[in-house]
């Protein structure tokens, strides 16, 4: 195993970890905060989410010898950020996250569940994902209208990175955010931490389990994690010629997610973007040795986890609109891809459109969020239109 180690794989693993973390940590914090987490609880959740993807990024490639990249559920965090706080507060959200992780574990043991998710028409799945992402993707424009002097440097840096290499866009934006935070944000009134800046308080949150949270949070979180992350992550590996046994990978990521969920950690899952980076030739000429890139990224994630409290503190010093803007910039490529996929089939436009609009509306019905109802309505319209077309064809 050690003889497979290469400079190319290590370099790509370092880059993938930096890109993966910098592009989405703000989204995770926004999601946990929207669910009612305190600063300490958000730091704890960020710590365990980062540790979770670090452990899996080391464990899975070491066992499978493929660049099985793992990330936290970025679409899931975006969904949480766009969802209203539950009546039971963060405890009820944690109960829903536990249920979501349990569903991922069950999917690893019961292949039929994975087939059910895969059977959801791709335009509807993309419509759901686009609706979930829309609210955060509007944040940069909204912030530009309220705090332009703070947001403009971040936008310019993002565009500069994008024009050079799309993978550099978010790292450039995060660097600009830190510069803006240092130069322009008044932190004189901020409380000074007297405890360690490296470790949050590892206090589990007492979970609250309700039927409402299962349908409003757990099921949509499960669907966007599976459809938006796991399935594309598997596809990237397969497209690069790597054999993938999906069930064991789902079991392992699900079990790690379930173990850390009581601490407010969002699920971890297979990654598509960083997998594409680490499965390509830039990670080494020999495809059989590229798994070291994923292992390297896992080691970096474990180290980055210990900066969770510091990252949360720095994020807490910035205006909420600025943090939301950074998170929204990171999600624009995913929004564009999901909208493109949702409306690719011109014979079935209404179903994904309704799914997108209902999921994006923020509505609730019988206490259940629009993300769930968007899938239900979209599926009904899809089936009805398919039957109508089928009858017309006969």
C-alpha positions as CSV (number, residue, x, y, z in Angstrom):
1,X,0.0,0.0,0.0
2,X,2.8,2.5,0.9
3,X,4.5,1.8,-2.4
4,X,1.5,3.1,-4.2
5,X,1.9,6.5,-2.6
6,X,2.8,9.3,-5.1
7,X,3.4,13.0,-5.0
8,X,0.7,13.5,-7.6
9,X,-1.9,11.7,-5.5
10,X,-0.9,13.6,-2.3
11,X,-1.0,17.0,-4.1
12,X,-4.4,16.3,-5.5
13,X,-5.7,15.1,-2.2
14,X,-4.5,18.3,-0.5
15,X,-6.1,20.4,-3.2
16,X,-9.4,18.5,-3.1
17,X,-9.6,18.8,0.7
18,X,-9.0,22.6,0.6
19,X,-11.5,23.1,-2.2
20,X,-14.1,20.8,-0.6
21,X,-13.9,22.5,2.8
22,X,-13.6,26.1,1.7
23,X,-16.4,25.8,-0.7
24,X,-19.0,24.5,1.8
25,X,-18.2,25.1,5.4
26,X,-20.3,28.3,5.3
27,X,-23.2,26.3,4.0
28,X,-22.9,23.8,6.9
29,X,-22.9,26.6,9.5
30,X,-25.8,28.3,7.8
31,X,-27.8,25.1,7.9
32,X,-27.1,24.3,11.5
33,X,-27.8,27.9,12.6
34,X,-31.1,28.0,10.7
35,X,-32.2,24.9,12.6
36,X,-31.7,26.7,15.9
37,X,-28.2,25.7,16.8
38,X,-26.2,27.9,19.2
39,X,-22.7,28.9,18.3
40,X,-21.3,26.1,20.5
41,X,-23.7,23.6,18.9
42,X,-22.9,24.7,15.4
43,X,-19.2,24.4,16.1
44,X,-19.7,20.9,17.5
45,X,-21.8,19.9,14.5
46,X,-19.1,21.3,12.1
47,X,-16.4,19.4,14.0
48,X,-18.1,16.0,13.8
49,X,-19.3,16.5,10.2
50,X,-15.6,17.2,9.3
51,X,-14.3,14.3,11.3
52,X,-17.0,12.1,9.8
53,X,-15.9,12.8,6.2
54,X,-12.3,12.6,7.2
55,X,-12.7,9.1,8.7
56,X,-14.7,7.9,5.7
57,X,-12.2,9.4,3.3
58,X,-9.5,7.4,4.9
59,X,-11.5,4.2,5.6
60,X,-13.3,3.7,2.2
61,X,-10.3,4.2,-0.1
62,X,-8.1,2.1,2.1
63,X,-10.5,-0.8,1.9
64,X,-11.6,-0.5,-1.7
65,X,-8.4,0.8,-3.3
66,X,-10.4,3.3,-5.3
67,X,-10.5,7.1,-4.9
68,X,-13.8,6.9,-3.0
69,X,-14.1,10.6,-2.1
70,X,-16.4,11.5,0.8
71,X,-18.0,14.8,1.7
72,X,-20.6,16.1,4.0
73,X,-24.1,16.6,2.4
74,X,-23.8,20.1,1.0
75,X,-27.3,20.0,-0.6
76,X,-28.6,18.7,2.7
77,X,-27.0,21.6,4.6
78,X,-28.5,24.0,2.0
79,X,-31.9,22.4,2.5
80,X,-31.6,23.0,6.3
81,X,-30.5,26.6,5.7
82,X,-33.6,27.2,3.6
83,X,-36.1,25.5,6.0
84,X,-37.9,27.1,8.9
85,X,-36.8,26.2,12.4
86,X,-38.9,23.4,13.8
87,X,-41.1,23.9,16.8
88,X,-38.9,21.7,18.9
89,X,-35.8,23.7,18.0
90,X,-32.4,22.2,17.3
91,X,-33.3,19.1,19.3
92,X,-36.1,18.2,16.8
93,X,-33.7,18.9,13.9
94,X,-31.2,16.5,15.5
95,X,-33.9,13.9,15.8
96,X,-34.6,14.3,12.0
97,X,-30.9,14.1,11.2
98,X,-30.6,10.8,13.1
99,X,-33.6,9.5,11.2
100,X,-32.0,10.5,7.9
101,X,-28.8,8.7,8.8
102,X,-30.7,5.6,9.8
103,X,-32.4,5.6,6.4
104,X,-29.0,5.8,4.7
105,X,-27.9,2.8,6.8
106,X,-31.0,0.9,5.9
107,X,-30.4,1.7,2.2
108,X,-27.0,0.1,2.6
109,X,-28.6,-3.1,3.8
110,X,-31.8,-3.0,1.7
111,X,-30.9,-2.4,-2.0
112,X,-34.6,-1.9,-2.8
113,X,-34.6,1.4,-1.0
114,X,-31.7,2.6,-3.2
115,X,-33.7,1.5,-6.3
116,X,-36.7,3.4,-5.1
117,X,-34.6,6.6,-4.8
118,X,-33.0,5.9,-8.2
119,X,-36.5,5.4,-9.7
120,X,-37.5,9.0,-8.9
121,X,-37.4,10.7,-12.4
122,X,-34.2,12.7,-12.7
123,X,-36.0,15.9,-13.7
124,X,-38.0,15.8,-10.5
125,X,-34.9,15.0,-8.4
126,X,-33.1,17.9,-10.0
127,X,-36.2,20.1,-9.5
128,X,-36.1,19.3,-5.8
129,X,-32.4,20.1,-5.6
130,X,-32.8,23.4,-7.5
131,X,-35.7,24.4,-5.2
132,X,-33.7,23.6,-2.1
133,X,-30.7,25.6,-3.4
134,X,-32.5,28.6,-4.7
135,X,-32.9,30.6,-1.5
136,X,-29.2,30.5,-0.6
137,X,-28.2,31.2,-4.2
138,X,-30.2,34.5,-4.0
139,X,-28.2,35.5,-0.9
140,X,-25.3,37.1,-2.8
141,X,-27.7,39.4,-4.8
142,X,-29.6,40.3,-1.6
143,X,-26.4,41.1,0.3
144,X,-25.2,43.2,-2.6
145,X,-28.2,45.4,-2.0
146,X,-27.7,45.7,1.7
147,X,-23.9,45.5,2.4
148,X,-22.3,46.2,-1.0
149,X,-18.9,47.3,0.3
150,X,-18.5,44.0,2.1
151,X,-19.8,41.8,-0.6
152,X,-18.2,43.3,-3.7
153,X,-14.6,42.3,-2.8
154,X,-15.9,38.7,-2.3
155,X,-17.7,38.7,-5.6
156,X,-14.7,40.1,-7.5
157,X,-12.4,37.5,-5.9
158,X,-14.9,34.8,-6.8
159,X,-15.1,36.0,-10.5
160,X,-11.3,36.2,-10.6
161,X,-10.9,32.6,-9.4
162,X,-13.7,31.5,-11.8
163,X,-12.0,33.1,-14.8
164,X,-8.7,31.3,-13.9
165,X,-10.0,27.9,-12.8
166,X,-13.5,27.1,-11.6
167,X,-12.1,25.1,-8.7
168,X,-10.3,28.3,-7.5
169,X,-13.5,30.4,-7.3
170,X,-14.5,29.5,-3.8
171,X,-11.0,29.4,-2.2
172,X,-10.5,32.9,-3.7
173,X,-13.8,34.0,-2.3
174,X,-13.0,32.7,1.2
175,X,-9.7,34.5,1.2
176,X,-11.4,37.7,0.2
177,X,-14.0,37.1,3.0
178,X,-11.2,36.8,5.6
179,X,-9.6,40.0,4.3
180,X,-12.9,41.8,4.5
181,X,-13.5,40.4,7.9
182,X,-10.1,41.7,9.1
183,X,-10.3,45.1,7.4
184,X,-13.9,46.2,7.3
185,X,-15.9,44.4,10.0
186,X,-16.0,46.0,13.5
187,X,-15.1,43.3,16.0
188,X,-14.4,45.5,18.9
189,X,-17.7,44.6,20.6
190,X,-17.3,40.9,20.0
191,X,-16.9,38.7,23.1
192,X,-13.4,37.4,23.7
193,X,-13.1,33.6,24.0
194,X,-11.3,32.5,27.2
195,X,-11.5,28.8,26.4
196,X,-9.5,26.8,23.9
197,X,-10.0,28.0,20.3
198,X,-9.5,24.5,18.9
199,X,-12.1,22.3,20.5
200,X,-15.8,22.9,20.9
201,X,-17.7,21.4,23.8
202,X,-18.7,17.9,22.7
203,X,-22.2,17.9,24.2
204,X,-24.7,15.7,22.5
205,X,-28.1,17.4,21.8
206,X,-31.1,15.6,23.3
207,X,-33.0,14.5,20.2
208,X,-36.7,15.1,19.7
209,X,-38.5,12.7,17.4
210,X,-41.7,13.8,15.8
211,X,-43.7,12.7,12.7
212,X,-43.6,16.3,11.4
213,X,-39.8,16.4,11.5
214,X,-39.5,13.0,9.7
215,X,-41.6,14.3,6.7
216,X,-40.4,17.9,6.8
217,X,-36.6,17.3,7.4
218,X,-35.6,13.6,7.5
219,X,-37.1,12.4,4.2
220,X,-36.2,15.5,2.1
221,X,-32.7,15.5,3.6
222,X,-32.4,11.8,2.8
223,X,-33.6,12.4,-0.8
224,X,-31.3,15.3,-1.6
225,X,-28.3,13.4,0.0
226,X,-29.0,10.3,-2.1
227,X,-30.0,12.0,-5.3
228,X,-27.8,15.0,-5.1
229,X,-24.6,13.4,-3.7
230,X,-24.4,9.6,-3.4
231,X,-25.8,8.6,-6.8
232,X,-23.7,11.2,-8.7
233,X,-20.7,10.3,-6.6
234,X,-21.0,6.6,-7.6
235,X,-21.5,7.6,-11.2
236,X,-18.3,9.6,-11.3
237,X,-16.3,6.7,-10.1
238,X,-17.9,4.3,-12.6
239,X,-17.4,6.7,-15.4
240,X,-13.7,6.8,-14.6
241,X,-13.5,3.0,-14.8
242,X,-13.6,2.1,-11.1
243,X,-15.8,-0.8,-10.0
244,X,-18.2,0.3,-7.2
245,X,-20.0,-1.9,-4.8
246,X,-22.6,0.6,-3.6
247,X,-24.1,-1.2,-0.6
248,X,-21.0,-1.4,1.6
249,X,-20.1,2.2,0.9
250,X,-23.6,3.3,1.9
251,X,-23.5,1.2,5.0
252,X,-20.1,2.7,6.1
253,X,-21.0,6.4,5.4
254,X,-24.5,5.8,7.0
255,X,-23.0,4.3,10.1
256,X,-20.5,7.1,10.6
257,X,-23.3,9.6,10.0
258,X,-25.6,7.8,12.5
259,X,-22.8,7.8,15.1
260,X,-22.2,11.5,14.9
261,X,-25.8,12.7,14.3
262,X,-26.5,13.1,18.0
263,X,-23.9,15.9,18.0
264,X,-25.7,17.8,15.3
265,X,-23.5,16.5,12.4
266,X,-25.1,16.5,9.0
267,X,-24.8,13.3,7.0
268,X,-21.6,12.4,5.1
269,X,-21.9,10.8,1.7
270,X,-20.0,10.1,-1.6
271,X,-18.7,13.2,-3.3
272,X,-18.9,13.9,-7.0
273,X,-16.8,17.0,-7.4
274,X,-13.8,15.9,-5.4
275,X,-14.1,12.4,-6.8
276,X,-13.8,13.8,-10.3
277,X,-10.6,15.6,-9.2
278,X,-9.1,12.5,-7.5
279,X,-10.1,9.9,-10.1
280,X,-8.5,11.7,-13.0
281,X,-4.9,11.6,-14.4
282,X,-3.9,14.6,-12.3
283,X,-4.0,12.3,-9.3
284,X,-1.4,10.0,-10.9
285,X,-0.8,8.1,-14.1
286,X,-1.7,4.8,-12.6
287,X,-5.5,4.6,-11.8
288,X,-4.7,1.8,-9.3
289,X,-2.8,4.2,-7.1
290,X,-5.1,7.2,-7.1
291,X,-6.9,6.1,-3.9
292,X,-4.0,7.7,-2.0
293,X,-5.5,11.1,-3.1
294,X,-8.7,10.3,-1.2
295,X,-6.8,9.1,1.8
296,X,-4.7,12.3,1.8
297,X,-7.9,14.4,1.7
298,X,-9.2,12.4,4.7
299,X,-6.2,13.2,6.8
300,X,-6.5,16.9,5.9
301,X,-10.2,16.8,6.9
302,X,-9.4,15.3,10.3
303,X,-6.9,18.1,10.9
304,X,-9.3,20.7,9.7
305,X,-12.0,19.4,12.1
306,X,-9.9,20.8,15.0
307,X,-10.4,24.3,13.6
308,X,-14.2,24.1,13.9
309,X,-14.5,26.3,16.9
310,X,-12.1,28.9,15.4
311,X,-14.0,28.8,12.1
312,X,-17.3,29.2,13.8
313,X,-16.0,32.1,15.9
314,X,-14.7,33.9,12.8
315,X,-18.0,33.3,10.9
316,X,-19.9,34.6,13.9
317,X,-18.0,38.0,13.7
318,X,-19.3,38.6,10.2
319,X,-22.8,39.9,9.2
320,X,-25.2,37.0,8.6
321,X,-25.9,38.4,5.1
322,X,-22.1,38.1,4.3
323,X,-21.9,34.5,5.4
324,X,-25.0,33.7,3.4
325,X,-23.5,35.3,0.4
326,X,-20.4,33.2,0.6
327,X,-22.5,30.1,1.0
328,X,-24.7,31.1,-2.0
329,X,-21.7,31.6,-4.3
330,X,-20.6,28.1,-3.5
331,X,-24.0,26.7,-4.6
332,X,-24.4,28.5,-7.9
333,X,-22.7,25.7,-10.0
334,X,-25.0,23.1,-8.4
335,X,-28.1,25.3,-9.0
336,X,-27.2,25.7,-12.7
337,X,-26.6,22.0,-13.1
338,X,-29.8,21.0,-11.3
339,X,-31.9,23.5,-13.3
340,X,-30.4,22.3,-16.5
341,X,-31.2,18.7,-15.6
342,X,-34.7,19.5,-14.4
343,X,-35.8,21.0,-17.8
344,X,-33.8,18.9,-20.2
345,X,-36.8,16.8,-21.2
346,X,-39.1,19.2,-23.0
347,X,-42.0,16.7,-23.0
348,X,-42.1,16.8,-19.2
349,X,-41.7,20.3,-18.0
350,X,-44.6,20.8,-15.7
351,X,-43.7,18.1,-13.1
352,X,-40.1,19.4,-12.4
353,X,-41.4,23.0,-12.6
354,X,-43.9,22.3,-9.9
355,X,-41.4,20.4,-7.8
356,X,-39.0,23.3,-8.1
357,X,-41.5,26.0,-7.3
358,X,-43.1,24.2,-4.3
359,X,-39.7,23.3,-2.8
360,X,-38.4,26.8,-3.3
361,X,-41.5,28.5,-1.9
362,X,-40.9,27.7,1.7
363,X,-44.5,26.7,2.1
364,X,-45.7,24.2,4.7
365,X,-48.9,22.0,4.6
366,X,-50.0,20.1,7.7
367,X,-46.8,21.1,9.3
368,X,-44.7,19.4,6.5
369,X,-42.2,21.3,4.4
370,X,-42.5,22.2,0.8
371,X,-39.6,19.9,-0.2
372,X,-41.7,16.9,0.6
373,X,-44.8,18.2,-1.1
374,X,-42.8,19.2,-4.1
375,X,-41.7,15.7,-4.7
376,X,-45.2,14.3,-4.1
377,X,-46.9,16.8,-6.5
378,X,-44.2,16.5,-9.1
379,X,-44.4,12.7,-9.1
380,X,-48.2,12.8,-9.4
381,X,-48.0,15.2,-12.4
382,X,-45.2,13.1,-14.0
383,X,-47.2,9.9,-13.7
384,X,-50.4,11.5,-14.9
385,X,-48.7,13.0,-17.9
386,X,-46.9,9.8,-18.7
387,X,-50.2,7.9,-18.6
388,X,-51.9,10.5,-20.8
389,X,-49.1,10.4,-23.4
390,X,-49.1,6.6,-23.3
391,X,-52.8,6.5,-23.9
392,X,-52.5,9.0,-26.7
393,X,-49.8,6.9,-28.2
394,X,-52.0,3.8,-28.2
